[in-house]
Amino acid sequence: MADVVMLNGTLLARPTIDASAGSAALLLGHSLFETMLVRPKGNCGLFRLDAHVERLAGAAERLGWAECPAKDVLAGWAREAARAFRKTHAGFGRLRLTALWAAVDRAPDVLIRVVPYAPPAGPARVLTTGVRVPWTVSGMPAPKSGSRLVYSLADKLAAEEGCDEALLVDERGRLAEGAKSNLFALFERRLVTPPVSSGILPGITRAALIEVATGAGLLVEERSIGREEISGGCALFLTNALWGVRPVAELDGAPVAEAAGTAESAQCLMDRFREAVEQGTE
């Protein structure tokens, strides 16, 4: 069996778990999760695992929920699950680490599931929606929560138009993030991405791309992106742990117009990111 399921550090013989009908995780969505790509290389094939674990544990602390298992324990479980998957599957895998709080004053159960995954082969078709990012708490980064209703709605709208991803907007209607990704716009040698303060998820791959771009000598600006700004010509990218850096070929039914001088910077950025992933995969 290619699927791997682990509960609280124990590999399960069957891919199901029991859940209380009255748990906060089930009734109120009190869960946090991290998604990672398991690559068929390295010791366990994971990139920036510690950053993912840190984000989950940090979100639990800010929300005031009972503490997760120690971060080194969570990371160890993820590595074990990834290695178990690779024993039975030669390709890529999608690992989801989920902390589920039956009650927020009690330690969560930790579920890890790894399933086969085929990374997308080409650029994305993207739809701008009127769906707003739901997290608006000033000074607190958005958690990666199991409460996904808003993002699921945006996903549905995009799928109805034959698109791969949906863009959500901020309170002023400016482009914010994808339902499953962070957004970047490259204008020649200037890379722009919406700020975490706008309510977007502080993506792990987002942070990695910012580091790579800065090292490549690009000017990185964290600010809002207006829809009209895109029409002047740029390269658009989406980032997440499964896709890495994925170019956008089409936005709202029209090809993305690339500004003169941007193609070389875009290719350099993507090449450098791939190198960083090659070097940083465990």
C-alpha positions as CSV (number, residue, x, y, z in Angstrom):
1,M,0.0,0.0,0.0
2,A,1.5,3.4,-1.0
3,D,-0.5,5.5,1.4
4,V,1.1,6.0,4.9
5,V,-0.9,7.1,7.9
6,M,0.6,7.9,11.3
7,L,-1.2,8.9,14.5
8,N,0.8,10.4,17.4
9,G,4.0,8.8,16.1
10,T,2.6,5.3,15.4
11,L,2.2,4.0,11.9
12,L,-1.3,2.6,11.3
13,A,-2.2,-0.5,9.4
14,R,-5.3,1.1,8.0
15,P,-5.8,4.6,6.6
16,T,-8.5,5.7,9.0
17,I,-8.8,7.0,12.5
18,D,-11.6,7.3,15.0
19,A,-12.9,10.8,15.9
20,S,-15.3,11.9,18.6
21,A,-18.5,13.3,17.3
22,G,-18.3,16.1,19.9
23,S,-14.7,17.1,19.3
24,A,-13.8,20.8,18.7
25,A,-11.7,19.7,15.7
26,L,-14.8,18.2,14.0
27,L,-17.4,20.7,15.1
28,L,-15.4,23.9,15.0
29,G,-12.5,23.2,12.8
30,H,-10.0,23.4,15.6
31,S,-7.0,22.0,13.6
32,L,-3.8,23.3,12.1
33,F,-1.9,21.6,9.3
34,E,1.2,21.7,7.1
35,T,1.5,20.3,3.6
36,M,4.9,19.2,2.2
37,L,6.2,17.6,-0.9
38,V,8.1,14.3,-0.4
39,R,10.8,14.2,-3.0
40,P,12.4,11.0,-4.3
41,K,15.9,12.1,-3.1
42,G,17.8,12.7,0.1
43,N,17.2,11.0,3.4
44,C,13.5,11.8,3.7
45,G,12.9,14.1,0.7
46,L,11.5,17.1,2.7
47,F,12.4,20.8,2.2
48,R,12.4,23.2,5.2
49,L,10.6,20.8,7.5
50,D,11.7,22.7,10.6
51,A,10.1,25.9,9.3
52,H,6.8,24.1,8.7
53,V,6.8,22.6,12.2
54,E,7.7,26.1,13.6
55,R,4.8,27.7,11.8
56,L,2.3,25.1,13.1
57,A,3.5,25.3,16.7
58,G,3.7,29.1,16.6
59,A,0.1,29.3,15.4
60,A,-1.1,27.1,18.2
61,E,0.6,29.3,20.7
62,R,-0.8,32.5,19.3
63,L,-4.3,31.1,19.3
64,G,-3.9,30.0,23.0
65,W,-4.5,26.3,22.2
66,A,-2.8,23.6,24.2
67,E,0.8,23.0,23.3
68,C,1.7,20.6,20.5
69,P,4.3,17.9,21.0
70,A,7.8,19.2,21.0
71,K,8.9,20.5,17.6
72,D,11.7,18.0,17.3
73,V,9.2,15.3,18.0
74,L,6.9,16.5,15.2
75,A,9.7,16.8,12.8
76,G,10.9,13.3,13.7
77,W,7.5,11.8,13.0
78,A,7.3,13.6,9.7
79,R,10.6,12.2,8.6
80,E,9.7,8.7,9.6
81,A,6.4,8.9,7.7
82,A,8.2,10.3,4.6
83,R,10.7,7.5,4.7
84,A,8.0,4.9,5.2
85,F,6.2,6.2,2.1
86,R,9.4,6.1,0.0
87,K,9.9,2.4,0.8
88,T,6.7,1.6,-1.2
89,H,6.6,4.4,-3.7
90,A,9.3,5.7,-6.1
91,G,7.7,8.9,-7.1
92,F,6.6,12.1,-5.3
93,G,4.4,12.2,-2.3
94,R,2.1,14.7,-0.6
95,L,2.6,14.8,3.2
96,R,0.0,16.5,5.4
97,L,0.8,16.9,9.1
98,T,-2.4,17.8,11.0
99,A,-2.8,18.7,14.7
100,L,-6.4,18.1,15.8
101,W,-7.7,19.5,19.1
102,A,-10.5,17.5,20.6
103,A,-10.6,20.4,23.1
104,V,-8.3,23.4,22.9
105,D,-7.2,23.0,26.6
106,R,-5.9,19.5,25.9
107,A,-3.0,18.4,23.8
108,P,-3.9,17.7,20.2
109,D,-3.7,14.4,18.3
110,V,-1.2,14.6,15.5
111,L,-2.1,12.8,12.2
112,I,0.3,12.5,9.3
113,R,-0.8,11.1,6.0
114,V,1.4,10.7,2.9
115,V,-0.1,9.9,-0.5
116,P,1.2,9.7,-4.0
117,Y,1.4,13.1,-5.8
118,A,2.1,14.2,-9.3
119,P,3.4,17.8,-9.5
120,P,1.8,19.9,-12.2
121,A,3.8,19.9,-15.4
122,G,3.0,23.3,-16.7
123,P,2.1,26.9,-15.9
124,A,-1.2,27.8,-14.1
125,R,-4.4,29.2,-15.3
126,V,-5.7,31.6,-12.6
127,L,-9.0,33.3,-11.8
128,T,-9.4,36.4,-9.8
129,T,-12.4,36.0,-7.4
130,G,-14.3,38.5,-5.2
131,V,-13.6,36.2,-2.2
132,R,-11.8,38.1,0.6
133,V,-9.0,36.7,2.7
134,P,-10.6,35.8,6.0
135,W,-7.8,36.6,8.4
136,T,-7.8,40.2,9.5
137,V,-6.3,40.2,13.0
138,S,-3.8,43.0,13.1
139,G,-0.3,41.9,14.1
140,M,-1.0,38.2,14.0
141,P,0.0,36.1,11.0
142,A,-2.8,34.0,9.5
143,P,-2.7,30.4,10.7
144,K,-2.9,27.5,8.3
145,S,-6.2,26.2,9.7
146,G,-8.5,23.3,9.0
147,S,-11.3,25.9,8.7
148,R,-11.1,26.1,4.8
149,L,-14.6,27.2,3.8
150,V,-13.6,30.5,2.2
151,Y,-10.7,28.9,0.3
152,S,-12.9,26.0,-0.8
153,L,-15.4,28.5,-2.2
154,A,-12.7,30.3,-4.2
155,D,-11.4,26.9,-5.4
156,K,-14.9,26.0,-6.6
157,L,-15.2,29.3,-8.6
158,A,-11.9,28.7,-10.3
159,A,-12.7,25.1,-11.1
160,E,-16.0,26.1,-12.7
161,E,-13.9,28.3,-15.1
162,G,-11.4,25.5,-15.8
163,C,-8.7,27.2,-13.8
164,D,-6.0,25.7,-11.6
165,E,-6.0,28.3,-8.9
166,A,-8.2,31.1,-7.5
167,L,-7.0,34.5,-6.3
168,L,-8.5,36.0,-3.1
169,V,-8.5,39.8,-2.6
170,D,-8.0,42.0,0.4
171,E,-10.5,44.5,1.9
172,R,-9.8,47.0,-0.9
173,G,-10.1,44.4,-3.7
174,R,-6.4,44.1,-4.3
175,L,-4.8,40.8,-5.2
176,A,-3.9,39.0,-2.0
177,E,-3.1,35.2,-2.3
178,G,-4.2,32.1,-4.0
179,A,-6.6,29.6,-2.4
180,K,-3.6,27.2,-2.2
181,S,-0.6,29.5,-2.8
182,N,1.1,32.8,-2.4
183,L,1.3,35.3,-5.2
184,F,4.3,37.1,-6.7
185,A,4.6,39.6,-9.6
186,L,8.0,40.3,-11.2
187,F,8.5,43.6,-13.0
188,E,11.9,43.4,-14.7
189,R,14.2,43.2,-11.6
190,R,11.6,44.1,-9.0
191,L,9.7,41.3,-7.2
192,V,6.4,42.2,-5.5
193,T,4.4,40.1,-3.1
194,P,1.5,41.1,-0.8
195,P,2.5,41.6,2.8
196,V,1.6,39.1,5.6
197,S,-0.2,42.0,7.3
198,S,-2.8,41.9,4.5
199,G,-4.1,38.6,6.0
200,I,-2.3,36.2,3.7
201,L,-0.6,33.0,4.9
202,P,3.1,33.4,5.6
203,G,4.1,30.7,3.2
204,I,7.3,28.7,3.8
205,T,8.0,28.6,0.0
206,R,7.2,32.3,-0.1
207,A,9.9,33.0,2.4
208,A,12.3,30.8,0.5
209,L,11.7,32.6,-2.8
210,I,12.2,36.0,-1.1
211,E,15.6,34.8,0.2
212,V,16.5,33.6,-3.3
213,A,15.4,36.8,-5.0
214,T,17.3,39.0,-2.5
215,G,20.4,36.8,-3.0
216,A,20.0,37.2,-6.8
217,G,20.1,41.0,-6.5
218,L,16.4,41.6,-7.2
219,L,14.6,44.4,-5.3
220,V,11.8,42.7,-3.2
221,E,8.8,44.7,-2.2
222,E,6.1,43.4,0.2
223,R,3.1,45.5,-0.7
224,S,-0.4,45.2,-2.1
225,I,-0.8,44.4,-5.8
226,G,-3.6,46.1,-7.8
227,R,-5.3,44.2,-10.6
228,E,-4.7,47.1,-12.9
229,E,-0.9,47.0,-12.2
230,I,-0.7,43.5,-13.8
231,S,-2.0,44.8,-17.1
232,G,1.1,46.9,-17.6
233,G,3.2,43.7,-18.1
234,C,5.0,41.4,-15.6
235,A,5.6,37.8,-14.8
236,L,3.3,36.2,-12.3
237,F,4.2,33.3,-10.0
238,L,2.4,31.2,-7.4
239,T,4.3,29.5,-4.6
240,N,3.5,26.6,-2.3
241,A,5.3,23.6,-0.8
242,L,3.9,21.2,-3.5
243,W,4.3,23.4,-6.6
244,G,7.5,25.2,-5.6
245,V,7.5,28.2,-7.9
246,R,4.8,27.9,-10.6
247,P,4.5,30.5,-13.4
248,V,1.1,31.9,-14.3
249,A,0.3,31.7,-18.0
250,E,-3.3,33.0,-18.0
251,L,-5.1,35.3,-15.7
252,D,-8.9,35.7,-16.0
253,G,-9.0,34.2,-19.4
254,A,-6.2,36.3,-20.9
255,P,-2.5,35.5,-21.4
256,V,-0.2,37.2,-18.9
257,A,1.6,40.0,-20.7
258,E,5.3,39.8,-19.8
259,A,7.2,43.2,-19.8
260,A,10.3,43.6,-21.8
261,G,13.4,42.5,-19.8
262,T,11.4,40.3,-17.4
263,A,11.9,36.9,-19.0
264,E,15.6,36.7,-18.2
265,S,15.0,37.7,-14.6
266,A,12.2,35.2,-14.3
267,Q,14.2,32.3,-15.6
268,C,17.2,33.2,-13.4
269,L,14.9,33.4,-10.3
270,M,13.3,30.0,-11.0
271,D,16.8,28.4,-11.7
272,R,18.1,29.7,-8.4
273,F,15.1,28.5,-6.5
274,R,15.5,25.0,-7.9
275,E,19.1,25.1,-6.8
276,A,18.1,26.1,-3.3
277,V,15.6,23.3,-3.1
278,E,18.2,20.8,-4.3
279,Q,20.7,21.9,-1.7
280,G,18.1,22.2,1.1
281,T,16.2,19.0,0.8
282,E,16.9,16.6,3.7
